[in-house]
Amino acid sequence: MSKTVEKFHEVDVESVASSGPHEGDAYANAPAGKATNFQAYVNVVSVLAGAGTLGLPAALHDAGWVGLAILALACAMAIYSNQKLIKCLYYDGRTRLREYPDVAAAAFGVPGRIIVTFFYNSIALGGPVLYLILAGTNIESLASSVGSNITLRQWIMISAAIMVVPIIITKTMREVAFLSIFGALSTAIVVIIVMVAAIVDSKNFDTVTYRDGTVGPVTHEVAIPRNLPIALATFAFSYGGNVIFPHVEESMKNKRAWNKIVLWGILTVTALYVLCSVSGYAVYGNVVQSPIYNNLPGGATRSISTIIITLHVLLAIPLFMTTFNLQVESALKLESRGLSTKTEWLYRAIIRTLSMILVATIAIFFPYFRQMMSLLGALSDGMLTFVFPVVFYLKLYGIKKVGKIELVIMALIVVIGTAGSAIGTVDAVKELAKAYRGELDH
């Protein structure tokens, strides 16, 4: 988010949950925000439009052209579920819950909070793993062109060592939230560069040379049904970010406009996704890579794209890591222990350094961007983005208050989201194992 979110008073979730849903004007009792509708729209786009966009052409490679229909389905599911998630914040009609885990706790108590927190933290740590892999890969590519012999894993370690400094220095989300806007802008710029470069490159890209030395035409598939779950997982990753949406909505002046804001925000990033996916897969077909700019011919275009995205992912790491570290520090009650400023800073530095070492270690042992993105999308984003908001809404508002047609829609979202996450996770683990053994072509 680009706007500072004002701190909202703590909510006694259990007492709220026991009161039961009824009508009222919780909006009037919610904290007053300062963000305009347009600022909230920018925040939504900034949260969603990230480096995951650049893996979408490969998702079409996995699914075939029918993947566009899966993308449209994911878009619709994301819009609907995110509207329901925010409505859950006001379910009792009197007060506003603060964030996603509070909704889970209101619906299913402590077990609900634990489950959501687990999935949320898998993203908070998985995101930096993914970004370190991408940053290391990009820097290795740039450095090797000038004769550097530093390996990918060494660049990952160097990137982690550099980024641990701002992570230690920045205490709260307030100091790093503005970086999300840079991420959205950089992604949009690279998508435009990739789209134009791919169209230009299409004139010289009719055939490809495979690893075994054979030459053949670029091919495309209409549909590959077996790979649809893993494609949905990649799309889920690209629509992930709703753990931040309650804070975006909280910052709005006109909170009742949320449904419209999230609708147009998701449609905007979907347009970006379609442009990147179609142009990339149409030109490079069965040899499309993730991230897509790896397919571009060498030269200024590819170098500029690589540099922009590298800066973006490096600057995005503090966003994820700070979120995770704040939870750890809150659980340890650092600020309430009466420690001196220096001692508290030392403990915080140790915690944040250890969390970065953990993230870097995973990235070093599994430096496979495409497979890690699919795993993260299937394991966590699918449930957080599509399934949980619908389940929590039904629990808080009751099935009897939902029309039959809408109940069918909800059931389909839960079934598709859960099945896609389960099958996608298994497939992603298998693909990751193949990458680890060096069995994949690209």
DRENRO-854993 format. One record per atom (N, C-alpha, C): residue in three letters; x, y, z. Coordinates in steps of 0.1 Angstrom, whole numbers, plus 5000, padded with zeros to 4 digits. Atoms other than C-alpha are relative to their C-alpha. Layout:
alaXYZ
...
% end
This chain:
met500849885000
met500050005000
met500950125000
ser499249885001
ser501250354992
ser499650095011
lys500549914989
lys499150515020
lys500349945013
thr499850054986
thr499950485057
thr498649965005
val501350044994
val497250285074
val500050035014
glu500149964987
glu496150435106
glu499749885009
lys500250114991
lys496250195136
lys498649995005
phe501350024995
phe492950055145
phe500049925013
his500050074987
his492049945180
his499849854999
glu500150145000
glu492249585189
glu498549955001
val501450055000
val489049385184
val500049875008
asp500250124993
asp487949115208
asp499249904991
val500650085011
val487348855181
val499049905006
glu500850114995
glu485848585203
glu498650065004
ser501349944996
ser483148825218
ser499250044988
val500749965013
val482348955183
val499449884994
ala500550125006
ala482048595170
ala498849955007
ser501150064992
ser479648495198
ser498850084999
ser501249925001
ser477348785192
ser499149974989
gly500950045011
gly476148655159
gly499850114991
pro500249905010
pro475548835127
pro498750075000
his501349925001
his472849105125
his500350134993
glu499849885008
glu472249425107
glu500550125009
gly499549894993
gly473849755118
gly500850094991
asp499149925008
asp476150025106
asp501450005005
ala498650014996
ala479649895112
ala500850104993
tyr499249915008
tyr480850125085
tyr500250135007
ala499949884993
ala480050425106
ala500950005012
asn499150024989
asn482050285135
asn501449964996
ala498750045005
ala485050185113
ala500950135001
pro499149895000
pro488150405115
pro500050084987
ala500149915012
ala488050705092
ala501349994992
gly498950005009
gly490350675062
gly500350134993
lys499749885007
lys492050935041
lys500249984985
ala499750035014
ala492650755008
ala498750024991
thr501149985010
thr490450854978
thr499849864993
asn500350125007
asn488850584956
asn501249974990
phe498950035010
phe491650634930
phe501249955007
gln498850054993
gln494350594956
gln499949865004
ala500250144997
ala492750274968
ala500149914988
tyr499950085013
tyr492550154932
tyr501549984997
val498650015002
val496250224928
val500749905009
asn499550104990
asn496950034960
asn499749864996
val500450135004
val495049734948
val500949954988
val499150035012
val496949734914
val501449985005
ser498650014996
ser500249784932
ser500249875008
val499850134993
val499649484955
val500049884991
leu500150115009
leu498749254926
leu501049994989
ala499150005012
ala500949354897
ala501449995004
gly498650034996
gly504249194905
gly500749914990
ala499150085009
ala506948974891
ala499349874995
gly500750125004
gly504448684889
gly499450014986
thr500649975014
thr503048844857
thr500949944990
leu499050055010
leu506248734839
leu500049854998
gly500050155001
gly505548364845
gly498749964993
leu501350045006
leu502048374829
leu500149944986
pro499950075013
pro503148294793
pro500449855002
ala499750144998
ala504647974807
ala498849925006
ala501250064996
ala501347904824
ala499149964988
leu500750035013
leu499747914789
leu500749884994
his499350115005
his502447674778
his499649875007
asp500550124992
asp501347434806
asp498649964996
ala501450035002
ala497647464798
ala499550004986
gly500549985014
gly497447554761
gly499250135000
trp500749885001
trp495347834748
trp498750005009
val501250014991
val492447714770
val500450075014
gly499649934988
gly494547864798
gly499550145002
leu500649864999
leu493048204789
leu498649995007
ala501350024993
ala489648064800
ala500349985015
ile499650024986
ile491347954833
ile500350135006
leu499749874995
leu492748304837
leu498850085002
ala501249934998
ala489348454832
ala499249955012
leu500750064989
leu487848214857
leu500750045013
ala499249954988
ala490648304882
ala499750145003
cys500349854999
cys489948674876
cys498650015007
ala501449994995
ala486148624883
ala500049955015
met500050054987
met486848414914
met500750095010
ala499349914991
ala489348664928
ala499250125003
ile500849894998
ile486948954923
ile498949975011
tyr501150044991
tyr484048774940
tyr500549975014
ser499550044987
ser486148624969
ser500550125008
asn499549894993
asn487848954977
asn498950105004
gln501249924995
gln484449134979
gln499449945012
lys500550064988
lys483248875003
lys500950015012
leu499049994989
leu486448895024
leu499850135007
ile500249874993
ile485949265031
ile498650015006
lys501350004994
lys482249215038
lys500049935013
cys499950074987
cys483248965065
cys500550095011
leu499549914990
leu485049245083
leu498950075008
tyr501149924994
tyr481649405090
tyr498849915004
tyr501150104999
tyr479649085096
tyr499050025012
asp500850004988
asp478349165131
asp499150135000
gly500849885001
gly476949505120
gly500350115010
arg499749894991
arg478549705148
arg501550045000
thr498649975000
thr482349685147
thr500649944987
arg499350045012
arg484949625120
arg501249925005
leu498850084997
leu487449335123
leu501250074992
arg498949925005
arg490949455115
arg500649934988
glu499350065011
glu492549195092
glu499549854998
tyr500450135005
tyr492348855075
tyr499949895012
pro500050104990
pro493348635105
pro498850035010
asp501149974991
asp490648815126
asp498749944994
val501150065006
val488048705101
val500049845002
ala499850144997
ala489348345104
ala499649965014
ala500350024985
ala489148365142
ala498650025003
ala501449984998
ala485648505141
ala499249884995
ala500750115006
ala484548215119
ala500349875007
phe499650134995
phe486447925134
phe500950005012
gly499349994988
gly488148045165
gly501549994998
val498550015001
val491847975172
val500549914989
pro499550085011
pro492147695147
pro499950074987
gly500149925012
gly490947925119
gly501150104999
arg498949915000
arg493548185129
arg501349934997
ile498750085002
ile496347925130
ile500149964985
ile499950045013
ile495447795096
ile500350114990
val499849885009
val495248135079
val501450055002
thr498749954997
thr498448245097
thr501149914993
phe499150095006
phe500247935084
phe500250034985
phe500049985014
phe499247995048
phe500650144997
tyr499549865002
tyr499948375051
tyr501650005002
asn498649994998
asn503448315065
asn500849924989
ser499350075011
ser504248065037
ser500250094988
ile499849905011
ile503748355013
ile501050105005
ala499149904995
ala505548605035
ala501549954999
leu498650055001
leu508648375034
leu500249954986
gly499850055013
gly508048215000
gly500250114990
gly499849885009
gly507848554982
gly501450044999
pro498649965001
pro511348654992
pro500949894994
val499250115006
val512648304983
val499950014984
leu500249995014
leu511148344948
leu500850124994
tyr499349875005
tyr512548704945
tyr501549995000
leu498550024999
leu516048604956
leu500449914988
ile499650095012
ile516048324929
ile500050094987
leu500049925013
leu514948574902
leu501150105000
ala498949905000
ala517348844913
ala501449934997
gly498750075003
gly520248594914
gly500149964986
thr500050045014
thr519348454880
thr500350124991
asn499949885008
asn519048804865
asn501450055001
ile498749944998
ile522348924880
ile501149914994
glu499150095006
glu524148614869
glu500050014985
ser500149995015
ser522848654833
ser500750134996
leu499449875003
leu523949024833
leu501649995002
ala498650004997
ala527348954849
ala500849904991
ser499450095009
ser528148654827
ser500350064986
ser499849945013
ser527848874796
ser501350095000
val498849924999
val530849074809
val501249915006
gly498950094996
gly532948764818
gly500149965015
ser500050044986
ser531948704855
ser499849855001
asn500050144998
asn532448354868
asn499249975013
ile500750024988
ile530248404899
ile498749924997
thr501250095003
thr527548134901
thr498750055005
leu501349964996
leu523848164906
leu499850005015
arg500150014986
arg523948044941
arg500850105008
gln499149904994
gln526748284950
gln499350144999
trp500749875002
trp524648574935
trp498850015010
ile501150004990
ile521748464957
ile500550045014
met499449964986
met523948484988
met500350145000
ile499649865000
ile525248824978
ile498750095001
ser501249925000
ser521748954971
ser499350005014
ala500550014987
ala520548825005
ala500850085010
ala499149924991
ala523548985023
ala499750154998
ile500349855002
ile522749325007
ile498750035005
met501349964997
met519049315013
met499749995015
val500250014986
val519349215050
val500250145007
val499849874994
val520549565057
val498850095001
pro501349924999
pro517349765048
pro498949925008
ile501050074992
ile515349485064
ile500250025015
ile499749974986
ile517049545097
ile499750155004
ile500249864997
ile516949925094
ile498550045001
thr501449975001
thr513249945085
thr499249935011
lys500750074988
lys511249875117
lys498649964997
thr501450045002
thr507649875104
thr499750014985
met500450005014
met505649845072
met499950144995
arg500249865004
arg505150225071
arg501250044992
glu498849965007
glu508750265059
glu500349944987
val499850075012
val508550015031
val498849994991
ala501250025007
ala504950035019
ala500050064986
phe500049925013
phe505650284991
phe500749914989
leu499350085010
leu507850014973
leu499049934991
ser500950085008
ser504749834961
ser499650084987
ile500449925012
ile503950124937
ile501149994989
phe498950025010
phe507450094921
phe499949864994
gly500250135006
gly506749724917
gly499049994989
ala501050005010
ala503549784898
ala500450074987
leu499549925012
leu505150044875
leu501049924993
ser498950075007
ser508249834868
ser499449884992
thr500650115007
thr506049534859
thr499350044988
ala500849955011
ala503849734836
ala501050044989
ile499049965009
ile506949874819
ile500649884993
val499450125006
val508549534814
val499049934991
val501150075008
val505249384801
val499950074986
ile500049925013
ile505149664774
ile501249974992
ile498750035008
ile508849604765
ile499949864995
val500050145005
val508349224763
val499049994989
met501050025010
met505149254743
met500550064986
val499549945012
val506749494717
val501149924995
ala498950085004
ala509949294716
ala499649874994
ala500550135005
ala508148964712
ala499450014986
ile500649985013
ile506149104683
ile501050024989
val498949975009
val509249234666
val500849874997
asp499250125001
asp511148904673
asp499249894993
ser500850115007
ser508248694658
ser500449984986
lys499650015014
lys509548774623
lys501249904998
asn498850085001
asn512748584631
asn499949875009
phe500150114990
phe511348314654
phe498949904995
asp500950105005
asp509648054632
asp500449865004
thr499550144996
thr511847754642
thr500950025012
val499150004988
val513747654673
val500949884999
thr499150114999
thr516747444680
thr499949945014
tyr500250074987
tyr516247184708
tyr501449965005
arg498750054994
arg518847044732
arg500749894993
asp499450125007
asp519346734711
asp500550044986
gly499449955013
gly520346954681
gly499050004989
thr501050005011
thr517146904661
thr499350134999
val500649875003
val515347194645
val498549974997
gly501450025002
gly511547224645
gly499250135001
pro500849884999
pro508747474643
pro499550035014
val500649964987
val507347664672
val498549955000
thr501450075000
thr504147474683
thr499250065012
his500949964989
his501147564704
his498949895002
glu501050094997
glu498547354721
glu498750075003
val501349944997
val494847424724
val499649975014
ala500350034986
ala494347244757
ala500949885004
ile499350124994
ile496447014780
ile499349985014
pro500850014988
pro493846914806
pro500849965013
arg499250054988
arg496346734829
arg500750125007
asn499249894995
asn498247064834
asn499150125005
leu500849894996
leu495247284842
leu500150045015
pro499849964986
pro495647264880
pro501350085003
ile498849934998
ile499247384879
ile500050144993
ala500249875006
ala498247664855
ala499250095009
leu500849934991
leu495547764879
leu500850055012
ala499149964989
ala498247774907
ala500850124996
thr499249895004
thr500348014887
thr499150134999
phe501049895000
phe497248234881
phe499750055014
ala500349974986
ala496448214918
ala501150095006
phe498849924995
phe499948344926
phe499950144996
ser500149865006
ser499348644903
ser498950085006
tyr501149934994
tyr496048724921
tyr500250015015
gly499850004985
gly497548674956
gly500350145005
gly499849874993
gly497648974980
gly498950045008
asn501249964993
asn494348974997
asn500250015015
val499849984986
val495948955031
val500350155003
ile499849864998
ile496749325026
ile498850084997
phe501249925004
phe493349425012
phe499250065012
pro500749944989
pro491749475046
pro500650135004
his499449874996
his494349745053
his499850114989
val500349915010
val493749895019
val498650065002
glu501449964998
glu490049915025
glu499950095013
glu500049934988
glu490650045060
glu500550154998
ser499549875002
ser492550345046
ser499150094991
met500949935009
met489650445023
met499150105007
lys501049914995
lys487450745029
lys498649944998
asn501350065003
asn484450575012
asn500249854999
lys499850154999
lys484650215024
lys498949924992
arg501150075007
arg481350135007
arg500349984985
ala499750015015
ala483050174973
ala501049884998
trp499050105002
trp485349874979
trp499749904989
asn500350105011
asn483449634956
asn500450054986
lys499749945013
lys483849874927
lys501650014999
ile498549985000
ile487549944936
ile500749874996
val499350125003
val488549584937
val499749944987
leu500450055013
leu486549504906
leu501050064989
trp499249935010
trp488449764885
trp501549985002
gly498650034997
gly491749694902
gly500449874994
ile499750135005
ile491649324893
ile499949994985
leu500249995015
leu490349394858
leu501250064993
thr498949935006
thr493249624852
thr501249915000
val498850095001
val495949374862
val499749884991
thr500450115009
thr494049104843
thr500350044985
ala499749955014
ala494449314811
ala501549994998
leu498650015001
leu498149334819
leu500449854998
tyr499750145001
tyr498248954824
tyr499749944986
val500450055013
val496448884791
val501050054989
leu499049955010
leu498849114771
leu501349925001
cys498850074998
cys501848944786
cys499949854996
ser500150145003
ser500548594783
ser499849974985
val500350025015
val499148614747
val501250034992
ser498949965009
ser502148794732
ser501249905002
gly498950094998
gly504648564749
gly499849864995
tyr500250135004
tyr503048234742
tyr499849994985
ala500250005015
ala501948334706
ala501349994993
val498749995007
val505548404697
val500949885003
tyr499050104996
tyr507548154717
tyr499449865002
gly500650135000
gly505047874720
gly500649905010
asn499650114991
asn506447544733
asn501450025006
val498749974994
val509847704742
val500050135008
val500149884992
val508547994762
val500649975014
gln499350014988
gln510448054794
gln499350085011
ser500549924988
ser509648184829
ser501250055008
pro500849895005
pro510248474833
pro500250024985
ile500149995014
ile509348564798
ile501150074993
tyr499049925007
tyr512048814791
tyr501349924997
asn498950095003
asn514548524791
asn500049954985
asn500250045014
asn513148444756
asn500550114990
leu499749895009
leu514048794742
leu501549994996
pro498650005005
pro517148824720
pro500950095009
gly499149924993
gly520248964737
gly500150144995
gly499949865005
gly520849334736
gly499450095011
ala500549904991
ala519549654752
ala498649975006
thr501450024996
thr515849544753
thr500049905012
arg499950104990
arg516649234773
arg500750055013
ser499249954988
ser519149404796
ser499250105008
ile500949904993
ile516749694804
ile498949935008
ser501150074993
ser513949454813
ser500649925012
thr499450074989
thr516249244834
thr500450095012
ile499649904990
ile517649544853
ile498850055008
ile501249954993
ile514149684860
ile499449905009
ile500650104991
ile512749364873
ile500949965011
thr499150044989
thr515849284893
thr499950115012
leu500249894990
leu515449624911
leu498749985007
his501350024994
his511849554916
his499949895011
val500150124991
val512249204932
val500950035012
leu499249974989
leu515049324954
leu499350095010
leu500749904992
leu513049614967
leu498749945006
ala501250064995
ala509949394972
ala500349905012
ile499650104990
ile511849154995
ile499750065014
pro500449944987
pro511549405025
pro498650005003
leu501450004997
leu507849415021
leu499549875006
phe500450134995
phe507449045026
phe500749975014
met499350034988
met510149005052
met499650085012
thr500449924988
thr509049295074
thr498749955005
thr501350054995
thr505549155075
thr500249875009
phe499750124992
phe506848815087
phe500750035013
asn499349974988
asn509348965111
asn499250075011
leu500849934991
leu506849185127
leu499149915008
gln500750104993
gln504748885135
gln500849925011
val499150074991
val507648705151
val500350095012
glu499649914989
glu508649015171
glu498850035009
ser501249984992
ser505049065182
ser499749885009
ala500250134992
ala504848695194
ala501050005011
leu499050004989
leu508048745214
leu499850125009
lys500349884992
lys506649075227
lys501350095003
leu498849924999
leu509849265221
leu499850145006
glu500249864996
glu508449615226
glu499450015015
ser500649994986
ser506749525260
ser500949935010
arg499150064991
arg509749365276
arg500950105008
gly499249904993
gly511249695288
gly501450004997
leu498650015004
leu514449645269
leu500550144996
ser499549875005
ser516749935262
ser500050014985
thr500149995014
thr516650075227
thr501149924993
lys498950075007
lys520049925218
lys499849855001
thr500250144999
thr519149585232
thr498849954991
glu501250045009
glu515749575214
glu500550004986
trp499550005014
trp517549675182
trp500849884997
leu499150125002
leu520049395187
leu499249874998
tyr500950125001
tyr517349135192
tyr499350004986
arg500749995012
arg515449265162
arg501049974988
ala499050025010
ala518649255141
ala500349854999
ile499750155000
ile519248885151
ile498849934994
ile501250065006
ile515648785143
ile500050014985
arg500249985015
arg515648945109
arg501249944992
thr498950075007
thr519148815100
thr499749854999
leu500350145001
leu518048465109
leu498949964990
ser501150025009
ser514848495089
ser500650014985
met499449995013
met516948605059
met500949894996
ile499250115002
ile519348325063
ile499149884996
leu500950105004
leu516448085062
leu499550014986
val500549985013
val514948235031
val501149984989
ala498950025010
ala518348245013
ala500449854999
thr499750145001
thr519047885022
thr499149924991
ile501050075009
ile515847765006
ile500350044985
ala499849965014
ala516547974975
ala501349944994
ile498750065004
ile520147834973
ile499849864996
phe500150145003
phe519047474974
phe498949974989
phe501150025010
phe515947524951
phe499950124991
pro500049875008
pro516847804926
pro499249994987
tyr500850035012
tyr514047724902
tyr498750095000
phe501149894999
phe511748034896
phe498749944996
arg501350045005
arg508947874876
arg499449905009
gln500550114991
gln508547564898
gln499650055014
met500349944987
met508747764930
met498850095000
met501249915001
met506148014918
met498749914999
ser501250095001
ser503747724909
ser499749945014
leu500150064987
leu504347564943
leu499350105010
leu500549904991
leu503747884962
leu498550044997
gly501449975004
gly500547964942
gly499149895003
ala500950114997
ala499147624947
ala499849985015
leu500050034986
leu500047574983
leu499250105008
ser500549904991
ser498947904997
ser499050104993
asp500849895006
asp497548164973
asp498649954995
gly501350055005
gly494747934959
gly499050005012
met500950004989
met493347884994
met499750145006
leu500249874994
leu493848235007
leu499250094991
thr500749915010
thr492548404975
thr498649964996
phe501250055005
phe489748184964
phe499149935011
val500850094991
val488547934991
val499650065013
phe500349954986
phe488848085026
phe499050115001
pro501049904998
pro486948405020
pro498549964998
val501350055002
val483948215007
val499549915012
val500350094989
val484047955035
val499750095013
phe500249924988
phe484348225062
phe498750084998
tyr501249935002
tyr481548425046
tyr498749925004
leu501150094997
leu479248125048
leu499849975014
lys500050034985
lys480148055084
lys499550125007
leu500449884993
leu479648415095
leu498650054997
tyr501349955004
tyr476548505076
tyr498949895000
gly500950115000
gly474948165074
gly499549964986
ile500450045013
ile473947955044
ile498650054996
lys501449965002
lys470248055048
lys499950144994
lys500049865005
lys471148415039
lys500650014986
val499450005013
val472648315006
val499049944990
gly501050055010
gly470448264975
gly500649874994
lys499750135006
lys470447934957
lys501150014989
ile499049985011
ile472348054926
ile501350045005
glu498749954994
glu474948234947
glu500749885007
leu499550114993
leu475347924968
leu500749904991
val499450095010
val476047714937
val501450064996
ile498849935004
ile478647974927
ile501149985011
met499150024989
met480247954961
met500649865001
ala499650145000
ala480347574960
ala501049974989
leu499150025011
leu482047584926
leu501450065003
ile498749944996
ile484647824939
ile500849925010
val499350084990
val485447614969
val500549874994
val499650125006
val485547294949
val501250024990
ile499049985010
ile487647434920
ile501350055007
gly498849954993
gly489947624944
gly500749905008
thr499450114992
thr490547334967
thr500649894992
ala499450115009
ala491047074940
ala501250064992
gly498949945007
gly493247314921
gly501250015009
ser498949984990
ser495347384952
ser500749865003
ala499550134996
ala495647014961
ala500849934988
ile499450065012
ile496446884926
ile501250084996
gly498949915004
gly498547184918
gly501249995009
thr498950014991
thr500647144949
thr500849874997
val499450135003
val501346774940
val500850024987
asp499349985013
asp502246874904
asp501250095001
ala498949904998
ala504447164915
ala501149935007
val498950074993
val506346944939
val500749904990
lys499450095010
lys506946684911
lys500950084990
glu499349925009
glu508046964887
glu501350055007
leu498949954993
leu510347104914
leu501149895002
ala499150114999
ala511846754919
ala500749974987
lys499450025013
lys512446724882
lys501150104997
ala499049895002
ala514147064881
ala501349975008
tyr498950034991
tyr516346964911
tyr500949894994
arg499250115006
arg517446644892
arg500550044986
gly499549965013
gly518046844860
gly499349934988
glu500750085010
glu515346654840
glu499150094991
leu500849915008
leu513546964826
leu500750064988
asp499349955012
asp514247104791
asp500250155002
his499849854998
his513747474802
his499350045012
% end
